[in-house]
Amino acid sequence: MVEKYKISAKERTLAKKVNGLRREGFIPAVIYSKGKEAMILAVDAHSFDLCYREAGGNSVVSIDIEKLDGTTSKKNALIHEVALDPVSEKILHTDFLQIRMDEKITAAVPLNFVGDSVAVIELSGSLLTPIDEIEVECLPADLPHELEVDIVPLVDFEAVIHISDLKVPEGVIILSDPEEVIAYVEEPRSEEEMAELEEPVSPEEELPPSEHGEEEPETETEETSGDEKTE
């Protein structure tokens, strides 16, 4: 599983400007290790982009690092955080969290809702999914990329799917509240309810109270009154 997602990187120093790195096809990165000093990296942008699109932030990746002294090392890690440009959405920076394959980790695993619900298709209800990920604990090799939620049991508006209904692989422990609801179907609104929603709002109703001619309550100031003496 570890070898499925691979990234190449180079160790770097702070002397190298990040804009120059990006022009050369690299992404500035840092890999954090428990009890060790963080390592500053320049990650190949192409290999990271492909890996991140497929692995996301909850899959183990193998990072091949070319160190400053000319040697190479391999580290297993999770993609911990990714910073994106707000306009172009290009990846600007990423953090990795190094892990040991023999130590359990906690991670958020996304939910993938699959199947067809009778309450949605035949009863015209709306599928609601209050949460889209759950927290689990497991060894890195057992970490699932996602967990499927079959919505077929939602046959009416009373049916509900809880976290406890999920099927997880062996070795994976769910840490989230088992009674938490992850999916249900809401009944469509009646014609009366829809009519109320479509009723136009008068301009006076949209204005705050102070703009309806009502006086705003006076507020006390912290100024010292004239008859108080100061020393």
C-alpha positions as a printed NumPy array, in Angstrom:
array([[  0.   ,   0.   ,   0.   ],
       [  2.839,   2.378,   0.81 ],
       [  4.402,   2.026,  -2.618],
       [  1.122,   2.904,  -4.329],
       [  1.65 ,   6.629,  -3.763],
       [  5.189,   7.893,  -4.383],
       [  6.621,  11.417,  -4.347],
       [ 10.14 ,  12.592,  -5.123],
       [ 11.698,  15.479,  -3.168],
       [ 14.955,  17.252,  -2.386],
       [ 16.161,  18.532,   0.951],
       [ 16.661,  22.304,   0.817],
       [ 17.768,  25.25 ,   2.902],
       [ 15.93 ,  28.48 ,   3.649],
       [ 18.426,  30.33 ,   1.445],
       [ 16.497,  29.209,  -1.624],
       [ 13.576,  31.551,  -2.366],
       [ 10.213,  29.808,  -2.664],
       [  9.199,  31.711,  -5.805],
       [ 12.334,  30.432,  -7.517],
       [ 11.453,  26.883,  -6.452],
       [  7.994,  27.158,  -7.948],
       [  9.367,  28.462, -11.251],
       [ 11.63 ,  25.411, -11.382],
       [  8.685,  23.035, -10.928],
       [  8.921,  22.398,  -7.181],
       [  6.592,  22.965,  -4.223],
       [  8.014,  24.197,  -0.888],
       [  7.294,  21.623,   1.808],
       [  8.117,  20.592,   5.363],
       [  8.038,  17.096,   6.825],
       [  7.478,  16.863,  10.575],
       [  8.649,  13.875,  12.615],
       [  7.788,  13.047,  16.219],
       [ 10.742,  13.858,  18.442],
       [ 12.919,  14.969,  15.519],
       [ 13.712,  18.252,  13.83 ],
       [ 11.527,  19.086,  10.843],
       [ 13.104,  18.734,   7.396],
       [ 12.614,  21.437,   4.741],
       [ 11.911,  20.024,   1.287],
       [ 11.366,  20.939,  -2.335],
       [  8.793,  18.491,  -3.725],
       [  8.421,  17.729,  -7.404],
       [  5.199,  19.563,  -8.303],
       [  4.073,  17.098, -10.993],
       [  4.445,  13.952,  -8.873],
       [  2.846,  15.641,  -5.865],
       [ -0.137,  16.923,  -7.87 ],
       [ -0.851,  13.454,  -9.263],
       [ -0.46 ,  11.865,  -5.834],
       [ -2.619,  14.407,  -4.007],
       [ -5.446,  14.113,  -6.524],
       [ -5.59 ,  10.357,  -5.961],
       [ -4.44 ,   9.881,  -2.368],
       [ -5.864,  13.011,  -0.742],
       [ -4.871,  13.68 ,   2.831],
       [ -5.677,  10.319,   4.387],
       [ -3.439,   7.878,   2.518],
       [  0.149,   6.916,   3.258],
       [  2.653,   8.241,   0.722],
       [  6.272,   7.204,   0.23 ],
       [  8.65 ,  10.165,  -0.176],
       [ 12.018,   9.567,  -1.854],
       [ 14.297,  12.34 ,  -0.565],
       [ 17.609,  13.451,  -2.017],
       [ 19.483,  14.896,   0.968],
       [ 21.897,  17.815,   0.983],
       [ 24.882,  15.483,   1.567],
       [ 24.087,  13.525,  -1.588],
       [ 22.558,  10.501,   0.133],
       [ 18.951,   9.418,  -0.259],
       [ 16.295,   8.383,   2.23 ],
       [ 12.713,   7.199,   2.111],
       [ 10.039,   8.349,   4.54 ],
       [  6.435,   7.233,   4.949],
       [  4.095,  10.122,   5.656],
       [  0.596,  11.555,   5.494],
       [ -0.162,  14.733,   3.55 ],
       [ -0.988,  16.86 ,   6.579],
       [ -1.883,  20.268,   5.117],
       [ -1.946,  21.87 ,   1.668],
       [ -2.005,  25.618,   0.983],
       [ -3.66 ,  26.733,  -2.266],
       [ -3.571,  29.997,  -4.16 ],
       [ -7.067,  31.516,  -3.608],
       [ -7.33 ,  32.589,  -7.259],
       [ -5.525,  29.997,  -9.383],
       [ -5.912,  27.161,  -6.818],
       [ -2.345,  26.115,  -7.548],
       [ -0.576,  24.35 ,  -4.703],
       [  1.705,  26.805,  -2.903],
       [  2.987,  24.757,   0.025],
       [  2.428,  21.435,   1.753],
       [  3.222,  19.838,   5.111],
       [  3.852,  16.145,   5.672],
       [  3.578,  14.178,   8.907],
       [  6.072,  11.312,   9.065],
       [  4.664,   8.08 ,  10.478],
       [  5.909,   4.688,  11.611],
       [  4.247,   1.736,   9.948],
       [  4.206,  -0.197,  13.254],
       [  2.431,   2.546,  15.243],
       [ -1.299,   3.263,  15.14 ],
       [ -2.438,   6.654,  13.888],
       [ -5.678,   8.621,  14.022],
       [ -6.997,  10.124,  10.809],
       [-10.163,  11.546,   9.249],
       [-11.581,   9.295,   6.536],
       [-14.07 ,  10.743,   4.009],
       [-17.465,   9.127,   3.445],
       [-18.593,   8.169,  -0.059],
       [-22.383,   7.901,  -0.373],
       [-23.426,   5.224,  -2.877],
       [-26.597,   3.489,  -4.032],
       [-30.161,   4.688,  -4.634],
       [-32.727,   5.631,  -2.008],
       [-36.433,   4.928,  -2.561],
       [-37.286,   7.931,  -0.39 ],
       [-35.323,  10.153,  -2.772],
       [-36.262,   8.641,  -6.131],
       [-39.896,   7.662,  -5.575],
       [-40.963,   9.949,  -2.718],
       [-39.103,  13.064,  -3.992],
       [-37.254,  13.554,  -0.721],
       [-33.91 ,  15.32 ,  -0.272],
       [-30.867,  13.365,   0.882],
       [-29.135,  15.056,   3.826],
       [-25.639,  14.094,   4.962],
       [-24.73 ,  16.037,   8.137],
       [-21.116,  14.81 ,   8.15 ],
       [-18.77 ,  13.834,   5.339],
       [-15.907,  12.229,   7.268],
       [-15.257,  10.26 ,  10.45 ],
       [-12.226,   9.797,  12.68 ],
       [-10.606,   6.366,  12.875],
       [ -7.62 ,   4.7  ,  14.507],
       [ -5.525,   2.014,  12.845],
       [ -2.088,   1.048,  11.599],
       [ -1.022,   3.12 ,   8.562],
       [ -1.214,   0.107,   6.243],
       [ -4.873,  -0.445,   7.237],
       [ -5.978,   3.16 ,   6.722],
       [ -8.882,   3.176,   4.219],
       [ -8.909,   5.802,   1.487],
       [-12.66 ,   6.265,   2.043],
       [-15.644,   4.503,   3.593],
       [-18.741,   3.746,   1.54 ],
       [-22.189,   4.549,   2.893],
       [-24.953,   2.582,   1.185],
       [-28.108,   4.735,   1.185],
       [-30.405,   1.962,  -0.098],
       [-31.845,   1.415,   3.44 ],
       [-33.326,   4.938,   3.305],
       [-36.72 ,   3.736,   2.078],
       [-38.826,   6.366,   3.861],
       [-38.552,   9.589,   5.847],
       [-38.157,   7.783,   9.172],
       [-35.118,   5.758,   8.101],
       [-31.739,   6.958,   9.393],
       [-28.154,   5.77 ,   8.946],
       [-25.813,   6.109,  11.942],
       [-22.049,   5.819,  12.172],
       [-22.606,   2.475,  13.926],
       [-24.123,   1.15 ,  10.676],
       [-20.85 ,   1.567,   8.776],
       [-18.82 ,  -1.459,   7.755],
       [-15.108,  -0.879,   8.306],
       [-12.125,  -3.042,   7.343],
       [-10.495,  -5.284,   9.914],
       [ -8.052,  -3.426,  12.109],
       [ -9.875,  -0.094,  11.808],
       [-11.502,   1.373,  14.94 ],
       [-14.045,   4.184,  14.641],
       [-13.462,   6.971,  17.163],
       [-16.451,   9.141,  16.232],
       [-19.725,   8.885,  18.173],
       [-21.473,   5.709,  16.899],
       [-24.912,   7.281,  17.43 ],
       [-24.168,  10.269,  15.198],
       [-26.422,  10.476,  12.131],
       [-24.65 ,  10.439,   8.775],
       [-27.579,  10.256,   6.352],
       [-31.366,  10.628,   6.194],
       [-33.99 ,  11.845,   3.738],
       [-36.04 ,  14.973,   4.334],
       [-39.684,  15.027,   3.287],
       [-40.497,  17.487,   0.458],
       [-42.175,  20.72 ,   1.483],
       [-45.936,  21.045,   1.141],
       [-47.529,  23.507,  -1.299],
       [-48.447,  25.744,   1.643],
       [-44.86 ,  25.82 ,   2.881],
       [-43.546,  26.572,  -0.59 ],
       [-46.083,  29.379,  -0.98 ],
       [-44.942,  30.941,   2.309],
       [-41.319,  30.828,   1.155],
       [-42.223,  32.535,  -2.115],
       [-44.149,  35.377,  -0.457],
       [-42.383,  38.715,  -1.153],
       [-40.893,  40.525,   1.819],
       [-41.949,  44.156,   2.219],
       [-39.149,  46.771,   2.34 ],
       [-40.106,  47.694,   5.922],
       [-39.652,  44.074,   7.055],
       [-36.149,  44.006,   5.607],
       [-34.98 ,  47.097,   7.541],
       [-33.468,  46.756,  11.025],
       [-35.529,  48.263,  13.905],
       [-33.493,  51.492,  14.006],
       [-34.505,  52.262,  10.414],
       [-38.243,  51.866,  11.088],
       [-38.212,  55.105,  13.063],
       [-37.729,  53.377,  16.404],
       [-35.27 ,  54.943,  18.761],
       [-32.187,  52.977,  19.624],
       [-31.619,  52.437,  23.347],
       [-29.174,  54.824,  24.963],
       [-25.858,  53.34 ,  25.948],
       [-23.938,  54.26 ,  29.047],
       [-20.494,  55.77 ,  28.693],
       [-17.518,  55.293,  30.913],
       [-16.959,  59.051,  31.353],
       [-16.452,  60.221,  34.926],
       [-19.396,  62.29 ,  36.206],
       [-18.752,  65.879,  37.238],
       [-19.387,  65.319,  40.946],
       [-16.797,  62.508,  41.25 ],
       [-13.477,  63.575,  42.71 ],
       [-10.199,  62.417,  41.37 ],
       [ -7.116,  62.165,  43.491]])
